Amino acid sequence: MSFQIQMNALLAENIAVDGYGTLAARKHPETPHPYRSPFARDNARILHARAFRRLAGKTQVFSRLARDLPGDHFRSRLTHTLEVAQISRTIAVSLGLNSELAETLALAHDIGHPPFGHAGEKALDTALRQYGLGFDHNLHALRIVTWFEERYPAYRGLNLTLGVREGIIKHSRDYTSASHPELAEYFLDLRPPLEAQLIDLADEIAYLTADFDDGLDSGILNLEAVRDQVPFFRRFHDEVTNEYPLAQSKQAVYETLNRMLNALVTDLIDEVRSRVNALGATTLEDIRNAPGRIAALGPAMEAERATAKGFLYTNFYNSPGMEEEHERAARLVRDLFSALMGDPGLLPADHQLQIPSEGLARTVADYIAGMTDSYIEQLWTRCCR
């Protein structure tokens, strides 16, 4: 039996999303492609979208230290997305799931993020709250792929399949029909397929290991402090330095993080398989009707992940230099939002046309959310300085 067949046998094949079934349907019917599946076509549509390209200019955690020029080696939102896509495809293939759908959802999972990472998202959400609105990057991602992208003469948006649109909405959280009746078509009373569920964990795994890499490389994190306070890291680092005593420090760190990533992915695969078997699930409907989400790390690994993430929050995400950058990002978003609300004539013509149907506050937020870090800085200099 080949490796591929062995891995695909881990879960009942009816649990995977059918690449040509109900979830492959589109709002605007299209002629089937002669050699690409519907999800493969969606994958390409996201890759070629302008919003996807803009991820290269958006912060993941940070792009520079306070008062420094941006660094070329730190992860952007785009490079992070590509890493999540690789991990997601690996997990899906290993579990016999629809890897094309999983990879496509990974490519789209951050497409709705505004500039400056989570600091920018928080600032934009706060600005909208005074108008009784809020900002949710999953909901904004849906608006991007169903409306803002204009590539086809027959319709607005990318005309993605139902399965991809559902996964964009539900991969990381649940919505209710009471609070979001406009999302009724996305099976809000049911769990998302496993292909969508695994994206949030792949995202966690990708940025957990990557943020140690960027944090240590930038000098914000201290290797001895990481070893002292993150047993998960220390265990693999000891293993690597014992195995390769002459390795350079950076090489030892890279190998340590590789082994951490592999351990997290392996644990996730094993835990999903275990939970599916415990549930007795053999179909997608069994997954949808499960009492809770199935994709998760095992208890011991989840504890390791939580400890490592807690360390990153204290020593990296909320470190003094990073706090200064977060405050600067929030000020730029806040100032520009106020300036555009005060003078809607500063908005591009296509966004001004959106005001009657969407309202000024949402239109301003949509405009800001689409900006790269460098563009918002340029516009802030022109409008607010």
Number of C-alpha atoms within 10 A of each C-alpha: 5 7 9 12 11 12 15 17 13 19 21 17 17 15 23 22 24 17 18 12 10 12 17 19 18 17 11 10 9 10 5 11 10 6 8 10 16 24 27 17 18 23 22 12 18 21 15 12 18 17 23 19 15 18 26 18 18 26 25 24 24 23 23 18 16 16 9 8 9 12 12 9 11 21 23 19 23 21 14 22 25 15 19 26 25 16 24 31 25 17 23 24 16 22 27 21 26 21 24 23 30 31 27 27 31 32 26 25 25 23 28 26 27 31 29 31 20 18 21 27 23 18 22 25 17 16 22 18 12 10 11 8 13 18 23 14 21 22 14 23 22 21 15 22 24 18 14 18 18 16 14 10 6 9 14 15 18 20 22 22 21 18 26 28 21 21 27 28 24 23 24 17 10 12 16 12 14 10 8 10 11 9 16 13 11 18 15 19 13 15 23 29 27 25 30 29 21 29 30 20 21 25 21 16 22 23 21 19 23 21 21 25 19 20 21 17 16 15 10 18 20 15 17 10 11 19 16 11 14 19 14 19 23 17 13 21 21 15 16 19 18 11 11 12 12 10 13 10 11 12 14 21 22 17 16 24 20 14 18 21 20 14 15 23 21 14 19 23 21 17 18 22 17 16 16 20 14 9 14 11 19 16 15 20 15 17 23 20 14 16 11 10 17 22 22 19 21 18 11 9 16 15 13 18 21 12 15 20 21 15 18 20 11 11 18 22 20 13 14 14 15 19 15 14 19 23 13 16 22 21 15 20 27 17 16 24 22 14 16 21 17 10 9 17 11 15 16 10 10 8 17 16 12 15 15 9 9 13 11 18 22 18 22 26 23 22 15 21 22 23 21 21 21 13 15 20 18 11 15 18 12 10 13 15 9
